Amino acid sequence: MIGINKNNRGLVVLAWAVATVVLLLPIFLIFSQALSAGWAILWANISADYMLHALSLTLLMAVLSVPLNTLFGIAVAWLFTHYEFRGKSLLSAFIDIPYAVSPVVAGLCYLVMYGVESRFGQWLSQHDIMLMFAWPGMLMVTVFVTVPYVARILIPFMQIQGSDEEEAALTLGASGWQIFRRVTLPRIQWTVLYGVILSNARAIGEFGAVSVVSGMILNQTLTLPLLVEQLNNDYKTVAAFTAAALLVSIAMLAVLGKRLVAQRIG
């Protein structure tokens, strides 16, 4: 690596200046505002029923969506790195759609497709199945916005590693499941964990798509990001910053975990 000298110290100063203004100061503001009324008010806001419900619902969306995305990502990565088939490039493009489409647009599409205005939505309503304005619909859009993360982390990693060891295991008579469990999984486990951390952070912080399909009902369909907006609109500034501080704390844990896993991967 190249050391810092007089010619590029300005770039370092500029980088720190931008990071301070864009990242550090907002984070400092969030925690300072959350503590502005004292520790007692902070604890009262954290332990409030609506805050605990929003936190639990946020974690539920992550706990349910991340395993689905992990299984999908591993399956797609295995498919892309071990087989050639028609439509491979098209499927790759479809996986990237959540990167390009606005989450609000995605939420609107789900609302139109599964809402009571559609025929399918009416059929669901007649059978007492509620997707929109309930947690199942929130889970659906959360899965949509987070589905590429594990796959896009795994595919290039598995391509670089190659399949020589798996082919050797196959020639020795190992079954597909034995090859995956004893050869492939030990090689990709830390990369999978890296993708899981990114997917989890994205799921917890999702706002746009969830806000469209949730209805934003207090103590029912409010996640922490949605609660921040509602509290701010209700002029409950300290409580809003408390919810934001919880989100930032979760994000900082995710960043720490990401760095540790990245070091393990090397």
VOBA-1610 file (N, C-alpha, C; in pm, whole numbers, padded with zeros to 5 digits, always signed):
BEGIN
Met+00084-00119+00000Met+00000+00000+00000Met+00088+00125+00000Ile+00037+00231-00061Ile+00112+00356-00072Ile+00092+00438+00055Gly+00200+00491+00112Gly+00191+00573+00232Gly+00141+00714+00201Ile+00097+00781+00306Ile+00050+00919+00292Ile+00171+01013+00286Asn+00168+01106+00191Asn+00272+01208+00182Asn+00207+01345+00172Lys+00289+01447+00156Lys+00238+01584+00154Lys+00142+01608+00039Asn+00160+01536-00071Asn+00078+01561-00189Asn-00065+01508-00175Asn-00082+01404-00095Asn-00216+01347-00083Asn-00278+01363+00055Arg-00215+01440+00141Arg-00277+01467+00271Arg-00406+01545+00255Gly-00412+01628+00153Gly-00536+01704+00129Gly-00654+01613+00103Leu-00631+01502+00033Leu-00738+01406+00008Leu-00786+01341+00138Val-00690+01313+00226Val-00727+01254+00356Val-00810+01352+00437Val-00768+01478+00439Val-00843+01580+00512Val-00983+01596+00453Leu-00990+01597+00319Leu-01120+01609+00253Leu-01210+01491+00286Ala-01153+01371+00285Ala-01232+01251+00317Ala-01287+01257+00459Trp-01202+01297+00554Trp-01248+01308+00692Trp-01351+01419+00708Ala-01334+01529+00635Ala-01430+01640+00642Ala-01567+01596+00592Val-01569+01526+00478Val-01695+01478+00423Val-01759+01375+00516Ala-01677+01282+00568Ala-01730+01181+00659Ala-01788+01244+00786Thr-01721+01348+00835Thr-01770+01416+00956Thr-01903+01485+00931Val-01912+01558+00821Val-02034+01634+00792Val-02151+01541+00755Val-02121+01441+00672Val-02227+01355+00619Val-02266+01243+00715Leu-02169+01191+00792Leu-02196+01074+00873Leu-02189+01100+01024Leu-02076+01151+01070Leu-02054+01160+01214Leu-02146+01262+01281Leu-02159+01381+01223Leu-02244+01482+01285Leu-02390+01440+01293Pro-02449+01384+01186Pro-02587+01336+01200Pro-02604+01229+01307Ile-02508+01136+01316Ile-02517+01033+01418Ile-02507+01095+01558Phe-02414+01189+01575Phe-02401+01258+01703Phe-02530+01332+01736Leu-02591+01395+01637Leu-02715+01468+01660Leu-02827+01375+01704Ile-02835+01258+01642Ile-02940+01163+01677Ile-02931+01124+01823Phe-02814+01086+01869Phe-02799+01043+02008Phe-02813+01159+02106Ser-02764+01276+02067Ser-02776+01391+02157Ser-02922+01434+02173Gln-02998+01429+02066Gln-03140+01464+02075Gln-03219+01359+02153Ala-03183+01233+02137Ala-03250+01128+02212Ala-03227+01143+02362Leu-03109+01197+02399Leu-03074+01215+02540Leu-03104+01355+02591Ser-03161+01440+02506Ser-03178+01581+02542Ser-03270+01602+02662Ala-03365+01510+02682Ala-03459+01524+02794Ala-03417+01444+02916Gly-03302+01380+02909Gly-03252+01304+03023Gly-03269+01154+03005Trp-03195+01082+03090Trp-03197+00937+03081Trp-03334+00878+03117Ala-03404+00941+03208Ala-03535+00889+03249Ala-03633+00892+03132Ile-03636+01003+03059Ile-03726+01014+02944Ile-03682+00919+02833Leu-03551+00905+02818Leu-03500+00812+02718Leu-03549+00671+02746Trp-03537+00628+02871Trp-03581+00493+02907Trp-03733+00481+02895Ala-03804+00587+02930Ala-03950+00584+02916Ala-03991+00567+02770Asn-03920+00635+02680Asn-03951+00621+02538Asn-03917+00482+02486Ile-03801+00429+02530Ile-03761+00297+02483Ile-03857+00190+02532Ser-03904+00202+02655Ser-03990+00100+02713Ser-04138+00121+02682Ala-04172+00224+02605Ala-04312+00247+02569Ala-04363+00131+02483Asp-04492+00102+02496Asp-04550-00011+02424Asp-04531+00002+02273Tyr-04556+00121+02219Tyr-04546+00138+02074Tyr-04403+00122+02025Met-04305+00163+02108Met-04165+00148+02070Met-04123+00002+02071Leu-04163-00072+02174Leu-04128-00213+02182Leu-04196-00293+02072His-04321-00256+02041His-04391-00326+01933His-04323-00300+01799Ala-04286-00175+01774Ala-04218-00141+01649Ala-04084-00213+01639Leu-04011-00219+01748Leu-03883-00288+01749Leu-03901-00437+01722Ser-03998-00499+01788Ser-04021-00642+01768Ser-04067-00672+01626Leu-04151-00585+01569Leu-04197-00607+01431Leu-04081-00589+01333Thr-03995-00492+01359Thr-03878-00472+01273Thr-03788-00595+01275Leu-03762-00647+01393Leu-03677-00766+01404Leu-03745-00887+01343Leu-03880-00895+01355Leu-03953-01007+01296Leu-03937-01006+01144Met-03947-00888+01082Met-03930-00879+00937Met-03791-00928+00896Ala-03691-00895+00975Ala-03555-00939+00944Ala-03539-01089+00967Val-03592-01138+01078Val-03577-01279+01113Val-03645-01369+01009Leu-03757-01323+00952Leu-03829-01404+00854Leu-03773-01388+00713Ser-03732-01267+00678Ser-03689-01243+00540Ser-03547-01290+00514Val-03457-01275+00609Val-03316-01308+00586Val-03296-01457+00558Pro-03356-01551+00633Pro-03339-01693+00596Pro-03391-01725+00457Leu-03503-01664+00418Leu-03555-01687+00283Leu-03456-01639+00178Asn-03402-01520+00199Asn-03305-01466+00104Asn-03175-01548+00104Thr-03139-01601+00219Thr-03016-01682+00227Thr-03032-01810+00148Leu-03144-01880+00166Leu-03168-02003+00091Leu-03174-01975-00059Phe-03243-01868-00096Phe-03252-01830-00237Phe-03114-01795-00292Gly-03039-01718-00217Gly-02907-01677-00264Gly-02813-01794-00284Ile-02812-01888-00189Ile-02725-02006-00202Ile-02767-02090-00322Ala-02899-02110-00339Ala-02947-02190-00451Ala-02913-02126-00585Val-02933-01995-00596Val-02904-01925-00721Val-02754-01924-00749Ala-02674-01902-00646Ala-02529-01902-00665Ala-02480-02039-00711Trp-02532-02145-00652Trp-02496-02280-00694Trp-02538-02303-00839Leu-02659-02260-00874Leu-02708-02277-01010Leu-02622-02202-01112Phe-02589-02077-01079Phe-02513-01994-01173Phe-02369-02040-01190Thr-02310-02097-01087Thr-02168-02133-01092Thr-02144-02278-01130His-02249-02359-01139His-02231-02501-01171His-02301-02545-01298Tyr-02390-02464-01352Tyr-02469-02507-01466Tyr-02479-02396-01570Glu-02495-02437-01696Glu-02528-02347-01805Glu-02668-02382-01852Phe-02752-02282-01869Phe-02891-02307-01909Phe-02946-02187-01984Arg-03053-02209-02056Arg-03118-02102-02129Arg-03181-02003-02032Gly-03170-01876-02067Gly-03228-01773-01983Gly-03144-01735-01864Lys-03019-01778-01860Lys-02932-01750-01745Lys-02910-01600-01729Ser-02879-01531-01838Ser-02857-01386-01831Ser-02985-01312-01797Leu-03099-01362-01843Leu-03226-01299-01810Leu-03258-01314-01662Leu-03234-01433-01608Leu-03255-01454-01465Leu-03163-01365-01383Ser-03040-01348-01430Ser-02946-01260-01360Ser-02997-01116-01359Ala-03056-01074-01470Ala-03112-00939-01476Ala-03230-00923-01382Phe-03314-01026-01372Phe-03429-01020-01282Phe-03385-01008-01136Ile-03277-01078-01101Ile-03228-01071-00963Ile-03185-00929-00927Asp-03139-00854-01027Asp-03091-00718-01003Asp-03202-00614-01000Ile-03325-00653-01032Ile-03435-00556-01039Ile-03453-00479-00908Pro-03449-00544-00790Pro-03466-00467-00666Pro-03361-00359-00645Tyr-03242-00374-00707Tyr-03141-00268-00699Tyr-03185-00144-00773Ala-03255-00163-00886Ala-03287-00053-00976Ala-03423+00010-00949Val-03519-00070-00903Val-03655-00021-00883Val-03667+00049-00748Ser-03733+00163-00748Ser-03758+00233-00622Ser-03842+00147-00529Pro-03807+00138-00401Pro-03889+00060-00307Pro-04034+00106-00302Val-04057+00236-00319Val-04195+00286-00319Val-04272+00229-00436Val-04209+00223-00552Val-04273+00166-00670Val-04302+00018-00647Ala-04207-00053-00588Ala-04228-00195-00558Ala-04346-00213-00464Gly-04353-00131-00360Gly-04464-00140-00267Gly-04597-00112-00334Leu-04599-00014-00424Leu-04722+00018-00497Leu-04765-00098-00585Cys-04669-00163-00650Cys-04701-00278-00734Cys-04764-00390-00652Tyr-04709-00417-00536Tyr-04766-00520-00448Tyr-04905-00480-00402Leu-04924-00352-00374Leu-05054-00304-00328Leu-05159-00320-00437Val-05122-00288-00561Val-05215-00302-00672Val-05246-00450-00699Met-05143-00534-00685Met-05160-00675-00717Met-05240-00751-00611Tyr-05213-00721-00484Tyr-05273-00798-00376Tyr-05376-00719-00296Gly-05399-00592-00329Gly-05499-00513-00258Gly-05640-00552-00296Val-05736-00498-00224Val-05875-00536-00245Val-05930-00485-00379Glu-05858-00394-00446Glu-05905-00346-00575Glu-05884-00449-00685Ser-05791-00542-00667Ser-05765-00644-00768Ser-05853-00766-00746Arg-05868-00846-00849Arg-05949-00967-00837Arg-05888-01066-00739Phe-05755-01079-00747Phe-05689-01169-00655Phe-05702-01120-00511Gly-05692-00987-00493Gly-05709-00931-00360Gly-05849-00952-00307Gln-05949-00943-00394Gln-06086-00968-00352Gln-06105-01114-00313Trp-06041-01204-00389Trp-06048-01347-00355Trp-05984-01372-00218Leu-05872-01309-00193Leu-05807-01323-00063Leu-05897-01271+00048Ser-05961-01158+00024Ser-06050-01100+00125Ser-06168-01191+00154Gln-06222-01254+00050Gln-06335-01345+00069Gln-06297-01467+00152His-06170-01501+00150His-06123-01617+00228His-06051-01572+00356Asp-06075-01448+00396Asp-06020-01392+00521Asp-05867-01400+00525Ile-05805-01379+00411Ile-05659-01373+00403Ile-05619-01229+00379Met-05548-01171+00472Met-05511-01030+00463Met-05361-01018+00444Leu-05320-00970+00328Leu-05179-00948+00299Leu-05141-00802+00313Met-05218-00716+00246Met-05188-00573+00254Met-05239-00515+00385Phe-05166-00415+00435Phe-05196-00351+00563Phe-05187-00450+00679Ala-05097-00547+00662Ala-05071-00648+00766Ala-04927-00695+00748Trp-04875-00767+00846Trp-04734-00805+00842Trp-04698-00898+00727Pro-04789-00986+00676Pro-04747-01067+00561Pro-04708-00984+00439Gly-04785-00878+00411Gly-04750-00791+00299Gly-04619-00718+00323Met-04596-00677+00447Met-04470-00611+00481Met-04353-00706+00462Leu-04374-00834+00497Leu-04270-00933+00477Leu-04242-00954+00328Met-04346-00955+00247Met-04330-00976+00103Met-04242-00868+00041Val-04270-00743+00073Val-04192-00634+00013Val-04051-00628+00072Thr-04036-00669+00198Thr-03903-00674+00257Thr-03817-00779+00187Val-03875-00893+00159Val-03804-00996+00084Val-03767-00944-00054Phe-03858-00870-00117Phe-03831-00817-00252Phe-03709-00726-00252Val-03701-00633-00160Val-03592-00535-00164Val-03459-00594-00118Thr-03462-00706-00048Thr-03338-00763+00005Thr-03293-00890-00068Val-03371-00937-00163Val-03344-01068-00224Val-03210-01076-00298Pro-03155-00969-00356Pro-03029-00988-00431Pro-02904-00999-00346Tyr-02907-00962-00220Tyr-02784-00938-00146Tyr-02698-01064-00130Val-02755-01171-00081Val-02675-01293-00059Val-02628-01349-00191Ala-02716-01351-00291Ala-02680-01407-00421Ala-02566-01329-00485Arg-02574-01196-00481Arg-02473-01114-00547Arg-02340-01115-00472Ile-02340-01151-00345Ile-02215-01168-00273Ile-02152-01304-00305Leu-02237-01406-00316Leu-02188-01543-00331Leu-02141-01575-00472Ile-02213-01529-00574Ile-02184-01572-00711Ile-02040-01543-00751Pro-01991-01419-00739Pro-01850-01396-00779Pro-01750-01472-00691Phe-01783-01486-00562Phe-01692-01558-00472Phe-01679-01705-00514Met-01792-01768-00547Met-01789-01909-00588Met-01726-01925-00726Gln-01742-01825-00813Gln-01678-01831-00944Gln-01526-01826-00931Ile-01476-01743-00840Ile-01332-01733-00818Ile-01276-01863-00761Gln-01351-01925-00669Gln-01303-02047-00607Gln-01298-02165-00703Gly-01389-02165-00801Gly-01393-02277-00894Gly-01464-02398-00834Ser-01466-02507-00909Ser-01539-02628-00867Ser-01452-02753-00870Asp-01320-02736-00865Asp-01231-02852-00873Asp-01253-02949-00757Glu-01265-02897-00636Glu-01283-02984-00519Glu-01417-03056-00526Glu-01520-02989-00573Glu-01651-03053-00582Glu-01651-03161-00690Glu-01581-03137-00800Glu-01571-03238-00905Glu-01492-03359-00855Ala-01390-03333-00775Ala-01314-03444-00718Ala-01401-03527-00625Ala-01482-03460-00543Ala-01572-03532-00453Ala-01674-03613-00531Leu-01720-03558-00644Leu-01817-03629-00727Leu-01756-03756-00785Thr-01631-03747-00830Thr-01566-03866-00885Thr-01542-03973-00779Leu-01535-03931-00654Leu-01517-04027-00544Leu-01649-04088-00497Gly-01760-04047-00562Gly-01889-04109-00532Gly-01976-04032-00436Ala-01939-03909-00401Ala-02022-03831-00308Ala-02149-03786-00377Ser-02258-03781-00302Ser-02385-03732-00355Ser-02385-03579-00359Gly-02485-03523-00426Gly-02494-03377-00434Gly-02503-03311-00298Trp-02584-03370-00208Trp-02599-03313-00074Trp-02469-03325+00005Gln-02398-03439-00009Gln-02272-03456+00060Gln-02167-03356+00010Ile-02167-03331-00121Ile-02073-03234-00177Ile-02100-03095-00122Phe-02229-03059-00119Phe-02263-02926-00070Phe-02229-02912+00078Arg-02264-03013+00159Arg-02248-03002+00304Arg-02103-03011+00347Arg-02023-03093+00282Arg-01886-03118+00328Arg-01781-03041+00249Val-01813-02997+00128Val-01714-02927+00047Val-01751-02782+00025Thr-01872-02759-00029Thr-01910-02624-00068Thr-01938-02535+00053Leu-02021-02582+00145Leu-02063-02499+00257Leu-01946-02452+00344Pro-01850-02540+00379Pro-01735-02489+00457Pro-01656-02381+00385Arg-01656-02382+00253Arg-01581-02282+00177Arg-01653-02149+00169Ile-01785-02152+00177Ile-01862-02028+00155Ile-01930-01978+00282Gln-01912-02044+00395Gln-01991-02012+00513Gln-01970-01867+00560Trp-01845-01817+00554Trp-01821-01681+00599Trp-01874-01579+00498Thr-01869-01614+00371Thr-01926-01526+00269Thr-02077-01520+00281Val-02138-01634+00311Val-02283-01636+00335Val-02317-01547+00453Leu-02239-01556+00561Leu-02264-01473+00678Leu-02250-01325+00644Tyr-02154-01292+00560Tyr-02136-01153+00514Tyr-02262-01105+00443Gly-02315-01186+00352Gly-02438-01151+00282Gly-02557-01142+00375Val-02561-01230+00475Val-02670-01228+00573Val-02670-01097+00650Ile-02552-01050+00690Ile-02542-00924+00764Ile-02591-00808+00680Leu-02551-00803+00553Leu-02597-00696+00464Leu-02748-00703+00442Ser-02799-00823+00420Ser-02943-00840+00399Ser-03022-00801+00523Asn-02970-00839+00639Asn-03036-00806+00765Asn-03041-00654+00787Ala-02928-00586+00761Ala-02925-00441+00777Ala-03023-00373+00682Arg-03031-00422+00561Arg-03124-00364+00463Arg-03268-00388+00504Ala-03298-00506+00555Ala-03435-00538+00597Ala-03479-00451+00713Ile-03390-00430+00810Ile-03425-00351+00928Ile-03447-00205+00892Gly-03370-00153+00798Gly-03381-00012+00763Gly-03481+00020+00654Glu-03549-00080+00598Glu-03640-00054+00486Glu-03757+00036+00528Phe-03784+00135+00445Phe-03892+00230+00473Phe-03993+00239+00359Gly-03944+00265+00236Gly-04033+00301+00127Gly-04138+00197+00094Ala-04095+00073+00063Ala-04190-00030+00023Ala-04283-00066+00138Val-04226-00076+00259Val-04306-00113+00376Val-04412-00007+00407Ser-04376+00121+00389Ser-04472+00228+00421Ser-04594+00222+00330Val-04577+00174+00206Val-04689+00169+00112Val-04788+00060+00149Val-04738-00057+00189Val-04826-00172+00211Val-04866-00190+00356Ser-04812-00111+00447Ser-04837-00134+00590Ser-04962-00066+00642Gly-04997+00049+00584Gly-05106+00128+00640Gly-05063+00210+00759Met-04943+00186+00812Met-04885+00262+00923Met-04981+00272+01041Ile-05024+00154+01089Ile-05119+00146+01201Ile-05040+00127+01330Leu-05060+00216+01425Leu-04986+00212+01550Leu-05012+00081+01623Asn-04904+00023+01676Asn-04907-00103+01749Asn-04955-00221+01664Gln-04955-00205+01532Gln-04991-00315+01443Gln-04893-00330+01328Thr-04874-00222+01251Thr-04792-00234+01131Thr-04683-00126+01124Leu-04643-00075+01236Leu-04537+00025+01238Leu-04404-00039+01274Thr-04309-00038+01180Thr-04172-00076+01211Thr-04099+00048+01263Leu-03977+00030+01308Leu-03901+00143+01362Leu-03882+00257+01261Pro-03845+00230+01135Pro-03834+00342+01040Pro-03964+00417+01021Leu-04076+00345+01016Leu-04205+00411+01001Leu-04242+00489+01127Leu-04205+00434+01243Leu-04235+00501+01369Leu-04160+00633+01380Val-04038+00638+01330Val-03962+00763+01333Val-04039+00874+01262Glu-04090+00843+01143Glu-04164+00945+01069Glu-04293+00985+01140Gln-04366+00886+01191Gln-04493+00919+01256Gln-04473+01002+01382Leu-04375+00968+01463Leu-04347+01045+01584Leu-04303+01186+01549Asn-04223+01198+01446Asn-04179+01331+01404Asn-04296+01414+01353Asn-04388+01351+01280Asn-04507+01423+01232Asn-04599+01463+01347Asp-04594+01388+01455Asp-04675+01419+01574Asp-04603+01513+01670Tyr-04488+01566+01626Tyr-04409+01661+01706Tyr-04357+01600+01835Lys-04339+01468+01835Lys-04275+01400+01948Lys-04128+01378+01912Thr-04053+01488+01916Thr-03918+01489+01861Thr-03824+01396+01936Val-03828+01401+02068Val-03736+01318+02148Val-03764+01170+02125Ala-03892+01134+02121Ala-03927+00994+02096Ala-03885+00951+01956Ala-03900+01041+01858Ala-03858+01011+01721Ala-03708+00985+01714Phe-03630+01070+01782Phe-03486+01051+01783Phe-03447+00927+01863Thr-03527+00889+01961Thr-03500+00766+02035Thr-03514+00645+01943Ala-03622+00643+01863Ala-03640+00535+01765Ala-03527+00535+01663Ala-03487+00655+01621Ala-03375+00665+01527Ala-03245+00614+01589Ala-03226+00643+01717Ala-03105+00596+01786Ala-03102+00444+01794Leu-03217+00382+01814Leu-03222+00236+01813Leu-03181+00181+01678Leu-03230+00244+01571Leu-03193+00201+01436Leu-03044+00218+01411Val-02989+00331+01454Val-02846+00355+01435Val-02764+00254+01514Ser-02808+00222+01634Ser-02735+00123+01715Ser-02733-00012+01647Ile-02848-00053+01592Ile-02853-00180+01519Ile-02762-00174+01396Ala-02763-00060+01327Ala-02678-00045+01208Ala-02531-00052+01244Met-02493+00008+01356Met-02352+00005+01398Met-02309-00136+01433Leu-02398-00215+01494Leu-02367-00355+01521Leu-02348-00432+01391Ala-02433-00400+01292Ala-02421-00466+01162Ala-02289-00431+01095Val-02248-00305+01104Val-02120-00263+01045Val-02004-00334+01114Leu-02010-00343+01246Leu-01905-00413+01320Leu-01898-00559+01279Gly-02014-00624+01272Gly-02017-00763+01230Gly-01966-00781+01089Lys-02000-00688+01001Lys-01954-00693+00862Lys-01803-00686+00854Arg-01743-00597+00932Arg-01597-00581+00929Arg-01528-00707+00984Leu-01582-00764+01090Leu-01523-00885+01147Leu-01529-01000+01049Val-01644-01014+00982Val-01657-01123+00885Val-01567-01098+00764Ala-01558-00971+00721Ala-01472-00939+00607Ala-01326-00973+00638Gln-01283-00948+00762Gln-01146-00984+00801Gln-01128-01135+00802Arg-01233-01205+00844Arg-01225-01353+00845Arg-01216-01408+00704Ile-01290-01348+00610Ile-01284-01392+00471Ile-01148-01363+00411Gly-01091-01247+00452Gly-00959-01212+00403Gly-00964-01149+00264
//
